[in-house]
Amino acid sequence: MINIIFGGSQYDTNSFSKEREMQRVTMSTEIKTAITTACQSAVDVCKDGIVAVLPIGLSLMAITMGIRMAVGFFRSLAN
């Protein structure tokens, strides 16, 4: 009925629904850029945190391992 009133396939309701589907599926470049930038900045913050904490963690692990090895060595001498 819409085709008859407006004169043809130019105002076909199916073309409108197809356009709506296309708009739902695609994302604008601004949104893609914003998401990419946000993810990249989150990765950079995580890397900075790991770089700051990793040397401290490794040094603590080395200290505890060194103490365990030293205690084990002196225990073996005592026995």
Backbone as CSV, one residue per row, in Angstrom:
resi,resn,N_x,N_y,N_z,CA_x,CA_y,CA_z,C_x,C_y,C_z
1,MET,0.817,-1.187,0.000,0.000,0.000,0.000,0.865,1.258,0.000
2,ILE,1.979,1.241,0.721,2.868,2.399,0.747,3.455,2.641,-0.634
3,ASN,3.792,1.566,-1.337,4.336,1.718,-2.689,3.334,2.382,-3.611
4,ILE,2.069,2.083,-3.462,1.045,2.669,-4.322,0.889,4.156,-4.004
5,ILE,0.887,4.522,-2.736,0.665,5.928,-2.366,1.839,6.793,-2.788
6,PHE,3.066,6.359,-2.517,4.233,7.183,-2.806,4.847,6.896,-4.166
7,GLY,4.325,5.977,-4.885,4.721,5.797,-6.271,5.951,4.949,-6.521
8,GLY,6.047,3.791,-5.941,7.068,2.871,-6.393,8.047,2.422,-5.319
9,SER,9.099,1.774,-5.808,10.061,1.130,-4.923,11.008,2.131,-4.265
10,GLN,10.924,3.379,-4.643,11.777,4.385,-4.039,11.513,4.480,-2.537
11,TYR,10.268,4.298,-2.127,9.887,4.376,-0.720,9.507,3.015,-0.173
12,ASP,10.196,2.010,-0.618,9.912,0.649,-0.181,10.287,0.500,1.293
13,THR,9.411,-0.120,2.082,9.667,-0.268,3.518,10.826,-1.220,3.774
14,ASN,11.063,-2.183,2.873,12.170,-3.110,3.058,13.519,-2.398,2.979
15,SER,13.621,-1.384,2.116,14.896,-0.675,2.016,15.179,0.096,3.299
16,PHE,14.131,0.617,3.949,14.334,1.304,5.219,14.804,0.334,6.292
17,SER,14.217,-0.844,6.342,14.631,-1.812,7.360,16.058,-2.301,7.092
18,LYS,16.429,-2.427,5.822,17.805,-2.824,5.499,18.787,-1.741,5.926
19,GLU,18.418,-0.471,5.732,19.285,0.618,6.150,19.434,0.630,7.672
20,ARG,18.354,0.356,8.379,18.426,0.306,9.839,19.337,-0.832,10.290
21,GLU,19.257,-1.986,9.631,20.136,-3.101,9.975,21.590,-2.735,9.737
22,MET,21.878,-2.063,8.649,23.241,-1.656,8.348,23.749,-0.678,9.404
23,GLN,22.889,0.230,9.867,23.300,1.196,10.877,23.537,0.505,12.216
24,ARG,22.795,-0.511,12.524,22.983,-1.222,13.782,24.292,-2.000,13.796
25,VAL,24.680,-2.531,12.659,25.847,-3.404,12.596,27.142,-2.599,12.552
26,THR,27.165,-1.526,11.786,28.405,-0.780,11.614,28.599,0.227,12.733
27,MET,29.867,0.505,13.023,30.243,1.484,14.033,30.928,2.648,13.337
28,SER,30.726,3.829,13.844,31.388,4.978,13.235,32.872,4.947,13.572
29,THR,33.643,5.642,12.775,35.090,5.653,12.978,35.466,6.346,14.282
30,GLU,34.648,7.321,14.706,34.945,7.998,15.971,34.841,7.035,17.144
31,ILE,33.819,6.176,17.118,33.640,5.197,18.196,34.772,4.179,18.163
32,LYS,35.136,3.717,16.980,36.237,2.766,16.865,37.538,3.368,17.382
33,THR,37.781,4.626,17.023,38.986,5.305,17.484,38.970,5.473,18.994
34,ALA,37.810,5.827,19.557,37.706,6.009,21.008,37.952,4.701,21.746
35,ILE,37.376,3.609,21.260,37.565,2.306,21.906,39.024,1.865,21.797
36,THR,39.608,2.051,20.633,41.006,1.671,20.429,41.926,2.479,21.341
37,THR,41.665,3.778,21.431,42.480,4.635,22.289,42.329,4.248,23.753
38,ALA,41.104,3.965,24.187,40.869,3.577,25.580,41.566,2.259,25.911
39,CYS,41.465,1.297,25.029,42.122,0.003,25.271,43.639,0.154,25.289
40,GLN,44.164,0.956,24.385,45.609,1.162,24.345,46.101,1.866,25.602
41,SER,45.346,2.850,26.080,45.773,3.537,27.306,45.663,2.604,28.511
42,ALA,44.662,1.721,28.538,44.550,0.753,29.638,45.730,-0.211,29.619
43,VAL,46.137,-0.644,28.450,47.297,-1.535,28.332,48.565,-0.819,28.786
44,ASP,48.695,0.446,28.402,49.878,1.201,28.808,49.934,1.373,30.322
45,VAL,48.791,1.628,30.958,48.759,1.774,32.412,49.116,0.456,33.088
46,CYS,48.597,-0.646,32.562,48.934,-1.968,33.134,50.419,-2.263,32.982
47,LYS,50.974,-1.954,31.825,52.408,-2.175,31.619,53.230,-1.338,32.586
48,ASP,52.831,-0.082,32.778,53.560,0.778,33.710,53.494,0.225,35.129
49,GLY,52.341,-0.299,35.518,52.206,-0.895,36.843,53.069,-2.124,37.009
50,ILE,53.098,-2.959,35.981,53.926,-4.172,36.042,55.404,-3.805,36.098
51,VAL,55.799,-2.831,35.294,57.195,-2.407,35.282,57.598,-1.835,36.641
52,ALA,56.673,-1.173,37.324,56.987,-0.597,38.636,57.050,-1.665,39.714
53,VAL,56.188,-2.672,39.649,56.079,-3.666,40.719,57.024,-4.849,40.512
54,LEU,57.336,-5.184,39.289,58.132,-6.376,39.000,59.514,-6.374,39.675
55,PRO,60.280,-5.306,39.624,61.591,-5.347,40.304,61.464,-5.537,41.815
56,ILE,60.447,-4.930,42.401,60.245,-5.086,43.851,59.909,-6.543,44.172
57,GLY,59.019,-7.121,43.401,58.645,-8.519,43.612,59.813,-9.472,43.416
58,LEU,60.592,-9.225,42.377,61.757,-10.084,42.133,62.789,-9.954,43.241
59,SER,62.991,-8.751,43.741,63.975,-8.591,44.823,63.495,-9.265,46.098
60,LEU,62.208,-9.172,46.408,61.684,-9.861,47.590,61.806,-11.376,47.441
61,MET,61.528,-11.870,46.245,61.656,-13.300,46.006,63.117,-13.742,46.145
62,ALA,64.028,-12.936,45.633,65.446,-13.281,45.744,65.894,-13.279,47.194
63,ILE,65.415,-12.326,47.974,65.791,-12.276,49.398,65.279,-13.510,50.135
64,THR,64.006,-13.863,49.918,63.453,-15.026,50.624,64.129,-16.317,50.170
65,MET,64.407,-16.426,48.871,65.101,-17.630,48.405,66.514,-17.697,48.970
66,GLY,67.185,-16.556,49.040,68.528,-16.524,49.596,68.537,-16.923,51.063
67,ILE,67.565,-16.433,51.817,67.475,-16.800,53.232,67.186,-18.285,53.382
68,ARG,66.268,-18.818,52.581,65.959,-20.258,52.656,67.177,-21.107,52.315
69,MET,67.894,-20.701,51.266,69.082,-21.466,50.879,70.168,-21.391,51.947
70,ALA,70.340,-20.215,52.547,71.354,-20.067,53.598,70.986,-20.896,54.826
71,VAL,69.711,-20.849,55.226,69.275,-21.640,56.381,69.433,-23.123,56.090
72,GLY,69.063,-23.546,54.902,69.230,-24.951,54.518,70.693,-25.366,54.519
73,PHE,71.573,-24.479,54.047,73.004,-24.792,54.030,73.550,-24.954,55.452
74,PHE,73.224,-24.024,56.337,73.731,-24.112,57.718,73.101,-25.275,58.471
75,ARG,71.884,-25.629,58.148,71.288,-26.819,58.769,72.019,-28.076,58.330
76,SER,72.390,-28.116,57.062,73.113,-29.289,56.577,74.489,-29.394,57.231
77,LEU,75.123,-28.270,57.531,76.415,-28.293,58.223,76.258,-28.729,59.671
78,ALA,75.134,-28.323,60.280,74.917,-28.662,61.700,74.637,-30.136,61.867
79,ASN,74.077,-30.749,60.878,73.760,-32.171,61.006,74.975,-32.943,60.651
